[in-house]
């Protein structure tokens, strides 16, 4: 007689061995300081932009608090800037993330 196995979904496999309590723990201290980016229909929306450090049609560098984000591409343009929200349009080929202060470890 053949033994039957019950199929488990991917989420059940990942959750196996993870205590339920850990799912409700607070995130790491720096979690809320991370830059927020959304890509929508050829536009990139940033939230938390403090200032534009460098701007050209090929490169856009933004101060995002603890991070500096640099967009490289072609025909880059700022569509809107309202408060700390910035909208970037154009062809983005690469996005580079860097800590604002070199040598800084995981704690702020």
NUZA-184122 format. One record per residue: z, x, y of N, C-alpha, C, O, CB in turn; residue number from 1; chain. Coordinates in pm, 1 decimal, decimal comma, always signed. Glycine has a CB too. Example, Ala and Ser with C-alpha at 12.3 -4.5 7.8 and 13.67 -1.06 7.14 Angstrom:
// residues 2
SITE       nc3       nc1       nc2      cac3      cac1      cac2       cc3       cc1       cc2       oc3       oc1       oc2      cbc3      cbc1      cbc2    n  chain
SITE    +780,0   +1319,0    -569,0    +780,0   +1230,0    -450,0    +780,0   +1320,0    -330,0    +846,5   +1423,6    -331,9    +904,6   +1130,8    -447,3    1      A
SITE    +708,0   +1285,0    -225,0    +714,0   +1367,0    -106,0    +787,0   +1290,0      +3,0    +803,9   +1340,9    +113,8    +572,5   +1408,4     -59,8    2      A
// end
This chain:
// residues 108
SITE       nc3       nc1       nc2      cac3      cac1      cac2       cc3       cc1       cc2       oc3       oc1       oc2      cbc3      cbc1      cbc2    n  chain
SITE      +0,0     +83,0    -116,3      +0,0      +0,0      +0,0      +0,0     +89,2    +125,0     +69,9    +190,3    +131,3    +120,9     -95,4      -1,5    1      A
SITE     -79,2     +49,2    +222,2     -95,2    +127,8    +342,8     +14,6     +93,5    +444,2     +47,9     -23,2    +464,8    -234,1    +104,4    +403,6    2      A
SITE     +69,6    +197,9    +506,8    +176,1    +178,3    +604,5    +114,6    +137,2    +737,9     +15,7    +196,5    +780,9    +261,7    +307,2    +620,5    3      A
SITE    +171,7     +36,9    +803,6    +120,9     -10,8    +932,3    +198,9     +53,7   +1046,4    +320,9     +68,9   +1041,4    +130,1    -165,0    +941,0    4      A
SITE    +123,8     +90,5   +1148,6    +183,9    +148,1   +1268,9    +159,1     +54,1   +1385,7     +52,8      -6,7   +1398,7    +126,4    +289,9   +1298,7    5      A
SITE    +258,7     +44,7   +1468,3    +245,6     -36,9   +1587,8    +194,1     +50,5   +1702,4    +249,4    +157,5   +1727,6    +381,4    -103,4   +1624,8    6      A
SITE     +89,8      +6,6   +1771,5     +35,8     +82,9   +1882,5    +127,7     +71,2   +2003,1    +178,5     -36,5   +2034,4    -105,9     +35,1   +1917,6    7      A
SITE    +148,1    +184,1   +2069,9    +228,8    +184,7   +2191,4    +140,1    +217,7   +2309,0     +49,3    +300,0   +2298,0    +345,4    +285,2   +2181,0    8      A
SITE    +166,3    +153,5   +2421,9     +86,6    +181,8   +2541,3    +125,7    +317,8   +2598,0    +228,2    +374,9   +2560,7    +105,5     +70,9   +2648,1    9      A
SITE     +42,9    +368,8   +2688,4     +67,3    +498,4   +2749,6    +198,6    +497,9   +2825,3    +273,0    +595,9   +2820,0     -47,2    +536,2   +2842,5   10      A
SITE    +228,9    +388,6   +2896,5    +353,2    +382,9   +2973,4    +475,2    +385,8   +2882,1    +578,3    +442,5   +2918,2    +356,1    +257,2   +3060,3   11      A
SITE    +464,4    +325,9   +2765,4    +576,3    +329,8   +2671,0    +595,8    +471,3   +2618,3    +709,1    +514,4   +2596,6    +552,5    +231,8   +2554,1   12      A
SITE    +485,9    +544,1   +2597,6    +497,0    +682,1   +2549,2    +563,0    +770,7   +2653,6    +647,1    +854,3   +2620,7    +358,7    +738,0   +2512,6   13      A
SITE    +524,7    +752,1   +2780,3    +583,4    +833,2   +2887,0    +729,2    +797,6   +2909,8    +811,0    +885,6   +2936,6    +505,1    +815,7   +3016,2   14      A
SITE    +762,6    +669,9   +2899,4    +898,8    +624,8   +2925,6    +992,8    +657,1   +2810,3   +1114,6    +659,1   +2828,3    +900,0    +476,0   +2952,4   15      A
SITE    +937,6    +682,4   +2692,8   +1022,2    +714,1   +2577,8   +1098,6    +842,5   +2606,4   +1038,0    +944,3   +2639,6    +937,6    +728,0   +2447,8   16      A
SITE   +1226,3    +839,1   +2594,5   +1309,2    +956,6   +2618,0   +1355,0    +971,7   +2762,5   +1434,2   +1061,4   +2791,7   +1234,6   +1078,7   +2577,3   17      A
SITE   +1308,3    +887,6   +2853,5   +1350,4    +893,1   +2993,8   +1456,9    +787,2   +3013,8   +1430,7    +668,9   +2992,4   +1229,5    +871,1   +3092,1   18      A
SITE   +1577,0    +827,2   +3054,5   +1682,6    +727,8   +3075,4   +1646,2    +631,1   +3187,7   +1590,2    +671,3   +3289,7   +1815,5    +797,2   +3107,1   19      A
SITE   +1678,0    +504,8   +3168,4   +1648,8    +400,9   +3267,2   +1716,0    +434,0   +3400,4   +1659,5    +406,6   +3506,3   +1695,6    +262,5   +3216,1   20      A
SITE   +1833,4    +491,4   +3396,7   +1907,0    +525,0   +3518,0   +1825,4    +616,4   +3610,0   +1833,1    +603,1   +3732,1   +2039,5    +591,9   +3482,0   21      A
SITE   +1747,6    +708,5   +3553,0   +1670,5    +802,8   +3634,4   +1558,5    +733,9   +3711,8   +1511,2    +788,9   +3811,2   +1612,0    +911,9   +3546,2   22      A
SITE   +1515,4    +617,2   +3670,1   +1410,1    +544,7   +3741,3   +1458,7    +489,5   +3874,9   +1377,6    +460,4   +3962,8   +1357,6    +431,3   +3655,1   23      A
SITE   +1589,5    +474,9   +3890,9   +1645,8    +416,2   +4011,6   +1717,1    +517,3   +4100,9   +1785,2    +478,5   +4195,7   +1740,7    +307,4   +3974,4   24      A
SITE   +1702,3    +645,7   +4071,9   +1765,4    +749,1   +4152,9   +1691,9    +766,5   +4284,6   +1574,0    +732,7   +4295,7   +1769,9    +881,6   +4076,9   25      A
SITE   +1761,7    +819,2   +4384,2   +1701,2    +847,0   +4513,2   +1601,8    +962,5   +4499,8   +1623,8   +1053,3   +4419,6   +1809,6    +879,7   +4618,3   26      A
SITE   +1493,1    +960,5   +4576,9   +1397,4   +1071,6   +4572,2   +1458,2   +1197,3   +4633,3   +1566,2   +1193,4   +4692,3   +1267,1   +1034,4   +4646,1   27      A
SITE   +1387,1   +1308,6   +4618,2   +1434,2   +1435,6   +4673,8   +1447,8   +1425,2   +4825,8   +1387,9   +1337,6   +4888,2   +1337,7   +1550,7   +4636,2   28      A
SITE   +1526,8   +1515,4   +4885,0   +1555,8   +1511,0   +5028,6   +1429,3   +1516,6   +5114,8   +1420,9   +1445,4   +5214,8   +1647,5   +1625,9   +5066,0   29      A
SITE   +1331,8   +1598,9   +5078,6   +1211,0   +1616,0   +5159,5   +1106,4   +1506,8   +5137,0   +1001,1   +1508,7   +5200,7   +1149,8   +1749,9   +5130,3   30      A
SITE   +1133,4   +1412,9   +5048,5   +1033,0   +1311,5   +5014,2    +984,4   +1234,5   +5136,7    +864,2   +1212,3   +5151,5   +1090,1   +1214,1   +4912,2   31      A
SITE   +1074,7   +1194,1   +5223,8   +1037,6   +1113,2   +5339,0    +978,7   +1195,4   +5453,3    +934,0   +1138,5   +5552,9   +1157,5   +1037,8   +5388,2   32      A
SITE    +977,8   +1326,3   +5441,0    +918,2   +1412,2   +5542,5    +775,9   +1453,4   +5506,0    +711,1   +1525,3   +5582,1   +1003,9   +1535,5   +5562,8   33      A
SITE    +727,6   +1409,4   +5392,5    +593,6   +1445,3   +5350,2    +489,8   +1372,3   +5433,6    +511,3   +1257,7   +5473,3    +574,1   +1414,5   +5202,4   34      A
SITE    +376,8   +1437,8   +5460,8    +271,8   +1370,9   +5537,8    +211,4   +1256,4   +5458,4    +206,8   +1260,1   +5335,4    +162,5   +1470,5   +5577,9   35      A
SITE    +165,4   +1155,1   +5529,7    +105,7   +1038,9   +5464,9     -41,1   +1029,9   +5503,7     -74,5   +1027,2   +5622,2    +180,8    +908,8   +5503,2   36      A
SITE    -128,4   +1025,2   +5404,2    -272,2   +1014,6   +5425,6    -325,8    +897,5   +5345,2    -282,7    +873,7   +5232,4    -344,5   +1146,0   +5386,2   37      A
SITE    -419,6    +824,7   +5403,3    -488,2    +716,8   +5332,0    -637,5    +735,3   +5353,9    -682,0    +759,5   +5466,1    -440,3    +574,7   +5380,9   38      A
SITE    -714,4    +723,8   +5247,1    -859,0    +731,9   +5257,9    -913,5    +591,5   +5240,8    -892,2    +527,5   +5137,9    -919,7    +830,2   +5152,5   39      A
SITE    -984,7    +543,8   +5343,3   -1037,6    +407,3   +5341,7   -1180,5    +408,0   +5392,0   -1205,3    +434,7   +5509,6    -950,5    +312,5   +5427,5   40      A
SITE   -1273,0    +379,3   +5305,2   -1412,4    +361,6   +5344,4   -1469,7    +472,0   +5430,9   -1532,0    +443,3   +5533,1   -1426,4    +234,7   +5415,4   41      A
SITE   -1450,6    +596,0   +5393,3   -1506,0    +707,0   +5469,5   -1421,6    +750,6   +5587,3   -1461,9    +839,5   +5662,4   -1640,0    +670,7   +5517,8   42      A
SITE   -1306,5    +690,8   +5605,1   -1214,0    +726,0   +5713,5   -1082,6    +774,0   +5651,9   -1040,8    +724,4   +5547,2   -1189,5    +603,9   +5809,6   43      A
SITE   -1019,1    +868,6   +5715,8    -887,3    +914,2   +5671,3    -787,4    +874,2   +5778,6    -803,6    +908,5   +5895,7    -884,6   +1069,9   +5645,3   44      A
SITE    -683,8    +801,4   +5737,8    -577,3    +760,0   +5828,5    -455,3    +846,6   +5802,0    -414,0    +863,1   +5687,3    -543,3    +608,9   +5811,1   45      A
SITE    -398,0    +901,6   +5907,3    -276,7    +980,9   +5893,6    -163,5    +908,0   +5963,9    -184,9    +842,1   +6065,6    -295,5   +1124,1   +5951,5   46      A
SITE     -45,5    +919,7   +5910,5     +72,3    +860,5   +5973,3    +175,9    +971,1   +5990,1    +209,1   +1040,3   +5893,9    +129,6    +740,6   +5888,1   47      A
SITE    +226,1    +987,7   +6109,7    +325,2   +1091,7   +6136,3    +266,6   +1212,4   +6207,2    +329,0   +1318,5   +6210,0    +388,9   +1135,6   +6007,9   48      A
SITE    +148,7   +1198,3   +6264,2     +84,3   +1309,4   +6334,9    +155,2   +1333,4   +6468,0    +162,5   +1243,8   +6552,1     -66,8   +1280,2   +6358,1   49      A
SITE    +206,3   +1451,9   +6486,3    +276,0   +1484,0   +6611,5    +179,9   +1529,1   +6720,1    +194,4   +1491,8   +6836,5    +380,3   +1592,1   +6587,7   50      A
SITE     +80,0   +1610,8   +6680,8     -19,5   +1655,3   +6778,6    -138,8   +1717,6   +6707,8    -131,0   +1756,5   +6591,2     +42,4   +1755,9   +6877,5   51      A
SITE    -248,4   +1726,1   +6780,3    -370,3   +1790,5   +6731,3    -363,1   +1936,3   +6775,8    -357,8   +1964,9   +6895,4    -501,7   +1718,6   +6785,6   52      A
SITE    -363,1   +2028,6   +6679,3    -351,6   +2170,7   +6711,3    -486,4   +2234,6   +6739,0    -497,4   +2320,6   +6826,4    -283,2   +2243,9   +6598,5   53      A
SITE    -589,2   +2193,6   +6665,8    -722,4   +2251,0   +6681,0    -823,9   +2144,3   +6643,8    -804,6   +2068,9   +6548,4    -740,1   +2379,2   +6593,0   54      A
SITE    -933,9   +2138,7   +6721,3   -1033,6   +2036,7   +6692,6   -1173,0   +2088,6   +6720,8   -1200,8   +2139,7   +6829,3   -1006,8   +1911,0   +6774,0   55      A
SITE   -1260,5   +2075,2   +6622,4   -1403,0   +2101,6   +6637,1   -1473,9   +2012,7   +6535,0   -1407,8   +1954,6   +6448,9   -1437,5   +2255,4   +6615,8   56      A
SITE   -1606,4   +2000,4   +6542,4   -1676,3   +1916,0   +6444,6   -1665,6   +1966,4   +6300,1   -1694,0   +1891,5   +6206,6   -1821,6   +1905,7   +6482,4   57      A
SITE   -1624,9   +2092,8   +6281,0   -1612,2   +2149,3   +6146,7   -1467,4   +2163,8   +6100,2   -1442,7   +2181,9   +5981,0   -1679,3   +2283,4   +6142,1   58      A
SITE   -1371,4   +2156,1   +6192,6   -1230,9   +2180,6   +6157,0   -1139,8   +2096,7   +6245,4   -1158,0   +2089,5   +6367,0   -1195,7   +2331,2   +6170,5   59      A
SITE   -1041,0   +2033,2   +6181,9    -940,8   +1955,1   +6254,0    -804,2   +1992,0   +6198,2    -779,3   +1975,5   +6078,8    -967,6   +1801,0   +6241,3   60      A
SITE    -716,0   +2041,5   +6283,3    -583,6   +2088,0   +6241,3    -477,2   +2000,8   +6307,3    -475,7   +1985,2   +6429,4    -562,5   +2238,4   +6277,8   61      A
SITE    -387,3   +1943,7   +6225,0    -286,6   +1849,9   +6274,1    -145,5   +1898,3   +6244,4    -118,3   +1951,5   +6136,7    -308,1   +1712,7   +6212,5   62      A
SITE     -56,0   +1879,4   +6340,8     +87,1   +1905,9   +6322,5    +148,7   +1777,6   +6268,7    +150,0   +1675,0   +6336,8    +157,1   +1952,0   +6457,6   63      A
SITE    +200,3   +1784,0   +6144,4    +258,1   +1666,0   +6079,6    +408,3   +1684,3   +6055,9    +460,0   +1640,9   +5952,9    +186,6   +1638,0   +5946,2   64      A
SITE    +477,9   +1747,1   +6148,8    +621,0   +1768,3   +6131,7    +647,3   +1899,0   +6059,0    +631,6   +2006,6   +6116,7    +684,1   +1651,6   +6055,4   65      A
SITE    +686,7   +1890,5   +5934,7    +715,6   +2010,8   +5856,0    +589,6   +2072,0   +5795,8    +595,1   +2180,7   +5738,3    +814,3   +1978,1   +5745,2   66      A
SITE    +476,5   +2003,4   +5808,5    +351,4   +2049,5   +5750,5    +241,7   +2057,0   +5855,2    +245,8   +1988,2   +5957,3    +309,0   +1958,3   +5636,9   67      A
SITE    +143,7   +2141,7   +5828,0     +20,4   +2147,4   +5904,9     -90,6   +2110,1   +5808,0    -102,9   +2169,6   +5700,9      -3,1   +2290,3   +5970,6   68      A
SITE    -171,3   +2011,5   +5845,7    -283,0   +1968,4   +5762,3    -411,6   +2004,4   +5834,0    -429,1   +1973,8   +5951,9    -276,3   +1815,4   +5731,9   69      A
SITE    -502,2   +2070,2   +5761,3    -630,7   +2109,2   +5817,4    -741,7   +2043,9   +5737,3    -746,8   +2055,6   +5614,9    -646,8   +2263,0   +5818,4   70      A
SITE    -831,2   +1974,6   +5808,0    -948,7   +1912,8   +5746,7   -1069,0   +2001,5   +5777,3   -1090,1   +2039,9   +5892,3    -971,0   +1765,7   +5799,3   71      A
SITE   -1147,5   +2033,9   +5675,6   -1270,7   +2108,8   +5693,1   -1386,6   +2019,2   +5653,0   -1379,2   +1949,9   +5551,5   -1269,7   +2240,5   +5609,9   72      A
SITE   -1492,9   +2019,9   +5731,1   -1606,3   +1935,6   +5697,6   -1718,0   +1947,7   +5798,1   -1737,6   +2053,1   +5858,7   -1563,3   +1793,0   +5687,2   73      A
SITE   -1791,7   +1838,8   +5815,7   -1902,7   +1834,1   +5910,0   -1894,9   +1703,6   +5988,4   -1856,4   +1599,7   +5934,7   -2039,6   +1847,0   +5836,6   74      A
SITE   -1931,4   +1710,3   +6113,7   -1932,4   +1593,8   +6202,0   -1797,1   +1522,6   +6207,8   -1791,3   +1399,8   +6215,6   -2039,0   +1496,5   +6156,8   75      A
SITE   -1688,5   +1600,1   +6204,0   -1554,5   +1541,8   +6211,4   -1531,0   +1489,2   +6352,5   -1568,9   +1552,7   +6450,9   -1445,3   +1646,2   +6172,5   76      A
SITE   -1469,0   +1374,4   +6360,8   -1436,7   +1316,1   +6490,5   -1308,7   +1233,6   +6477,8   -1277,6   +1179,4   +6371,8   -1554,2   +1228,4   +6543,0   77      A
SITE   -1237,1   +1226,0   +6586,8   -1117,1   +1143,6   +6592,8   -1160,1   +1005,7   +6637,9   -1208,7    +988,5   +6749,7   -1008,7   +1204,4   +6688,8   78      A
SITE   -1142,1    +907,3   +6551,2   -1180,8    +769,8   +6583,1   -1076,3    +702,4   +6670,3   -1110,5    +631,7   +6765,2   -1201,8    +689,2   +6455,2   79      A
SITE    -948,8    +723,9   +6638,7    -842,7    +664,3   +6719,9    -715,7    +746,8   +6706,7    -693,0    +814,0   +6606,0    -816,7    +517,5   +6677,9   80      A
SITE    -634,0    +740,3   +6809,9    -503,3    +805,7   +6811,7    -409,2    +711,0   +6882,4    -421,4    +687,9   +7002,7    -507,8    +946,9   +6882,5   81      A
SITE    -314,7    +656,0   +6806,8    -221,5    +558,5   +6861,1     -81,8    +592,4   +6811,5     -52,5    +580,5   +6692,5    -261,5    +413,6   +6821,1   82      A
SITE      +3,5    +634,3   +6903,1    +137,4    +676,1   +6862,3    +127,4    +797,9   +6771,3     +79,0    +903,4   +6812,3    +212,2    +560,7   +6790,9   83      A
SITE    +173,0    +782,5   +6649,0    +164,6    +891,5   +6551,4     +58,4    +865,6   +6444,9     +51,8    +936,5   +6344,6    +299,6    +912,3   +6484,8   84      A
SITE     -24,2    +764,2   +6467,0    -132,6    +732,8   +6374,4    -263,0    +788,5   +6427,3    -297,0    +769,7   +6544,1    -144,1    +581,0   +6352,3   85      A
SITE    -335,9    +857,2   +6340,8    -462,4    +916,6   +6379,1    -565,7    +881,0   +6274,0    -536,5    +883,4   +6154,4    -449,8   +1070,1   +6395,7   86      A
SITE    -685,0    +848,4   +6317,1    -794,0    +814,1   +6227,4    -904,6    +916,9   +6243,1    -952,1    +941,3   +6354,0    -846,6    +671,2   +6255,2   87      A
SITE    -946,0    +977,6   +6131,4   -1048,5   +1081,8   +6130,2   -1169,6   +1029,8   +6054,3   -1155,5    +971,8   +5946,6    -994,9   +1213,7   +6065,9   88      A
SITE   -1287,8   +1050,2   +6109,7   -1411,5   +1012,1   +6041,3   -1502,7   +1134,1   +6033,0   -1484,0   +1231,6   +6105,9   -1482,8    +894,1   +6115,1   89      A
SITE   -1599,7   +1128,3   +5945,4   -1693,2   +1237,7   +5924,7   -1695,8   +1275,7   +5777,6   -1639,0   +1206,1   +5693,5   -1655,6   +1359,0   +6011,4   90      A
SITE   -1761,2   +1385,1   +5747,7   -1769,8   +1433,1   +5609,2   -1661,7   +1537,8   +5587,3   -1669,7   +1647,7   +5642,1   -1911,4   +1492,0   +5577,8   91      A
SITE   -1562,1   +1505,0   +5508,6   -1452,3   +1597,3   +5479,4   -1480,2   +1664,0   +5345,6   -1493,5   +1597,4   +5243,0   -1314,3   +1523,2   +5477,4   92      A
SITE   -1488,9   +1797,1   +5348,2   -1514,6   +1873,3   +5226,3   -1387,7   +1928,8   +5164,1   -1380,3   +1948,2   +5042,8   -1609,6   +1986,0   +5255,4   93      A
SITE   -1287,9   +1954,2   +5248,0   -1164,5   +2014,7   +5197,2   -1048,4   +1977,6   +5287,6   -1064,1   +1967,0   +5409,3   -1178,0   +2168,6   +5187,0   94      A
SITE    -931,1   +1957,9   +5227,0    -808,0   +1932,4   +5302,2    -706,8   +2038,2   +5259,2    -683,0   +2058,0   +5140,0    -752,9   +1785,6   +5277,3   95      A
SITE    -647,9   +2105,5   +5356,9    -552,4   +2212,7   +5328,3    -415,0   +2173,9   +5382,4    -402,2   +2133,5   +5497,9    -599,9   +2347,7   +5390,3   96      A
SITE    -312,4   +2186,5   +5298,0    -174,7   +2157,1   +5336,0     -97,9   +2288,4   +5342,3    -110,2   +2371,5   +5252,3    -107,9   +2057,4   +5235,7   97      A
SITE     -18,7   +2308,2   +5447,4     +62,3   +2429,5   +5458,9    +194,3   +2393,6   +5525,6    +200,0   +2307,2   +5613,0     -12,7   +2540,3   +5539,6   98      A
SITE    +299,3   +2460,9   +5483,2    +427,6   +2443,1   +5551,1    +416,7   +2503,7   +5689,2    +350,6   +2605,6   +5708,8    +544,6   +2507,7   +5471,0   99      A
SITE    +482,4   +2440,0   +5784,7    +472,7   +2486,7   +5923,2    +534,5   +2624,5   +5938,8    +480,9   +2708,5   +6011,1    +540,7   +2387,9   +6018,2  100      A
SITE    +644,6   +2648,7   +5873,2    +712,2   +2776,4   +5884,7    +696,1   +2850,9   +5753,3    +745,3   +2806,5   +5649,6    +862,0   +2758,0   +5920,9  101      A
SITE    +627,4   +2963,9   +5757,8    +605,1   +3044,4   +5637,4    +737,4   +3094,5   +5583,1    +831,4   +3120,0   +5658,4    +511,1   +3162,8   +5666,9  102      A
SITE    +743,8   +3108,5   +5451,4    +863,4   +3158,8   +5386,6    +969,9   +3053,7   +5367,3   +1078,1   +3084,1   +5317,1    +919,1   +3271,0   +5464,7  103      A
SITE    +942,2   +2931,7   +5405,5   +1040,9   +2824,6   +5389,8   +1038,5   +2776,6   +5245,9    +931,8   +2747,7   +5191,7   +1012,7   +2706,6   +5487,7  104      A
SITE   +1154,4   +2768,1   +5183,9   +1159,7   +2718,6   +5046,5   +1163,0   +2566,7   +5046,2   +1135,7   +2505,2   +5149,3   +1282,5   +2775,2   +4972,3  105      A
SITE   +1195,3   +2505,2   +4935,1   +1191,9   +2359,9   +4920,9   +1284,4   +2283,4   +5012,6   +1261,6   +2164,4   +5034,7   +1224,1   +2324,6   +4783,4  106      A
SITE   +1388,8   +2345,8   +5067,8   +1480,1   +2270,3   +5153,8   +1438,7   +2284,3   +5299,6   +1384,0   +2386,8   +5340,4   +1625,4   +2318,1   +5134,7  107      A
SITE   +1465,0   +2181,1   +5376,7   +1426,5   +2182,3   +5519,4   +1541,4   +2218,5   +5607,0   +1526,6   +2224,1   +5729,1   +1372,0   +2048,1   +5562,0  108      A
// end
